[in-house]
């Protein structure tokens, strides 16, 4: 165990408190945490989500965040990158570099991480339909840096089911999309074994308006679908399930969020066990959390600092492995450097000043928390049983079931705000006339012109014959049933662009 801890009054704090015969942290079903010592052994990763404009501009922000003490990077990609279009595509107009960084080729990835040794950090990439391509670029860059691929670690979101259900950045139909995901599972299990090959995301389900119970249920149902898809390909659950992680929202209702995380661990442990996982590491639900973007208000934006602090504290008390805190100005724009710094300092104050990391699962045994954990589990299980009866998540999504449930919950929430049944400080109560924030962050449309110039220059200097040959080989492999990752990696290394690779797959798989 780590060094002794004391309160400010000198009272010693035990690493763990538990009643007679009660469950211990680090033991099945992991309700109290996946490690016996949790934050006494290691704090959560303080990760800040960033990416905007060009790779050059995002690289500056990454160096800034690393200097401020962040210990994991989290990359946001622009919309064209997410849906498989290069910056020069006509559909990219007006979107390049806006909600994330524009990555058209390995060259952009090299610029994005210039001066950053990939083996020394963990990187999370919020990317789904084009996850295999972006991961291939990251691996190609790691190889160029001379990294040991067995040691590089990070996460790609790679969760396409929630795109159909809640977010919309899909390209291909569900079956070939699931194939790409399981190809990544299989490839990484041997080549990049420390990489988390999927981050099954409830975050965007919640952002689309679901309740906490729906977020929990639909996320775990999707996770179950990925387990079954991988098993149908002959993959060993005791190997690939260790590299699955989850991504949850942390919303405003403090105790409900803590109970949600505790219930999620217990439910996932039972789901994996039922599907044959015997290795404890394959039964543990590891998760990243992010404070709720949809809870931020454009009115009185400094109030968001308090909201984010409240949500971050709930995530930590719920046992998160990694956390991103939103900037107070994100209801208005991408976060300014000042807002990003306060968001990071929020985590550092919780970690080093609040005392919540001094003992494992400090709310265990609370009558309210324990009862709420049980109730969240029971309510979520009703949804999962219904989805199972439909034939699983893919079928439930094809029947619009999840989409309709989320839409109904979102409507209900908005109606409660508008009729005053739900109080939103600064919006429907305690309002005031205020001048807008002067310092907001904007990305202008000239970014697209810069990216187009870079693409022209890249295409003029690469060996086109080699690119064409490798894209033809990828097309042939996509029409068969080989693992596509080695083909994508070779194309990326020859500087084929993201759009060119996605287009090859479009011709074989079709669009959804």
Secondary structure, 3 states (H helix, E strand, C coil): CCCCEECCCCCEECCCCCCCCCCCCCCCCCCCCCCCCHHHHCCCEEEEEECCCCHHHHHHHHHHHHHHCCCEEEEEECHHHHCCCCCCCHHHCCCCCCCCECCCCHHHHHHHCCCCCHHHCEEEEECCCCHHHHHHHHHHHHHHCCCCCCCCEEEECCCCHHHHHHHCCCCCCHHHHHHHHHHHHHHHHHHCCCEECEEEECHHHHHCCCCHHHHHHHHHHHHHHHHHHHHHCCCCHHHHHHHEEEEEEECCCHHHHHHHHHHHHHHHHHHHHHCCCCCHHHHCCCEEEEECHHHCCCCCCCHHHHHHHHHHHHHHHCCCCEEECCCCCCCCCECCHHHHHHHHHHHHHHHHHCCCCCCCCCCCCCHHHHHHHHHHHHHHHHHHHHHHHHCCHHHHHHCCHHHHHHHHHHHHHHHHHHCCCCCCECCCECCCCCCCCCCCECCCCHHHHHHHHHHHHHHHHCCHHHHHHHHHHHHHHHHCCCCCHHHHHHHHHCCCCHHHHHHHHHHHHCCC
